[in-house]
Amino acid sequence: MQVTSTTSPTVPAGLQAQRPTLPETGFVRQKLLLSFVPFSKSTLWRRVNDGVFPAPIRLSVGITAWRAEDVRRWIDEQN
């Protein structure tokens, strides 16, 4: 008879995958933002263009980000 362990191996705290968190203030780039909203990149931009999602800020050429405060407010309004 083979005995198997049902406990999972312990992973050192520094190596555990951490769930991303939305910062209280500052800016959020698109890749991180998409982990907090329930839609795709295409839908994100469609909603921005329709005015139903906060518009991003252009920080420099090729760098666009959303204000974390605006995203938090939008999330709170959805509940």
C-alpha positions in Angstrom: 0.0 0.0 0.0 1.3 3.4 -1.0 0.9 6.3 1.4 0.6 9.8 0.0 0.8 13.1 1.9 -2.2 15.4 1.8 -0.3 18.4 3.1 1.2 20.8 0.6 4.9 21.7 0.9 5.7 24.9 2.7 6.8 27.8 0.5 9.1 30.4 2.1 7.2 33.7 2.6 9.4 35.6 0.2 8.6 33.2 -2.7 4.8 33.0 -2.3 2.8 34.5 -5.1 1.3 37.7 -3.9 -2.0 39.0 -5.2 -1.6 42.5 -6.7 -3.2 45.3 -4.8 -4.5 48.6 -6.1 -2.5 51.4 -4.6 -4.3 54.1 -2.6 -2.8 56.9 -4.6 -0.5 57.2 -7.6 -0.8 55.7 -11.0 -1.7 52.3 -12.4 -0.5 51.0 -15.7 -2.9 49.1 -18.0 -1.4 45.6 -17.3 -2.1 46.0 -13.5 -5.4 47.7 -14.0 -6.8 44.8 -16.0 -6.4 42.6 -12.9 -8.9 44.8 -11.1 -11.6 45.3 -13.7 -13.9 42.6 -15.0 -13.3 43.2 -18.7 -10.7 42.9 -21.4 -8.3 45.5 -22.8 -10.6 46.2 -25.8 -13.6 46.7 -23.5 -11.5 49.0 -21.3 -10.6 51.3 -24.1 -14.2 51.2 -25.5 -15.5 52.2 -22.0 -12.9 55.0 -21.8 -13.9 56.3 -25.2 -17.6 56.1 -24.2 -16.9 58.1 -21.1 -18.1 55.3 -18.7 -14.6 54.5 -17.3 -12.0 57.1 -16.1 -9.7 58.4 -18.8 -5.9 57.7 -18.4 -3.2 60.3 -18.1 -0.4 60.4 -20.6 2.8 60.6 -18.5 5.1 60.7 -21.4 5.4 59.3 -25.0 4.3 55.7 -24.8 3.5 55.8 -21.1 -0.2 56.0 -20.1 -1.6 55.3 -16.7 -4.8 55.8 -14.7 -5.0 57.6 -11.4 -5.5 55.0 -8.7 -8.0 57.3 -6.9 -10.2 57.4 -10.1 -10.1 53.7 -10.5 -11.0 53.1 -6.8 -13.9 55.6 -7.1 -15.2 53.8 -10.3 -15.0 50.4 -8.5 -16.9 51.7 -5.5 -19.6 53.1 -7.8 -20.1 49.7 -9.3 -21.2 48.2 -5.9 
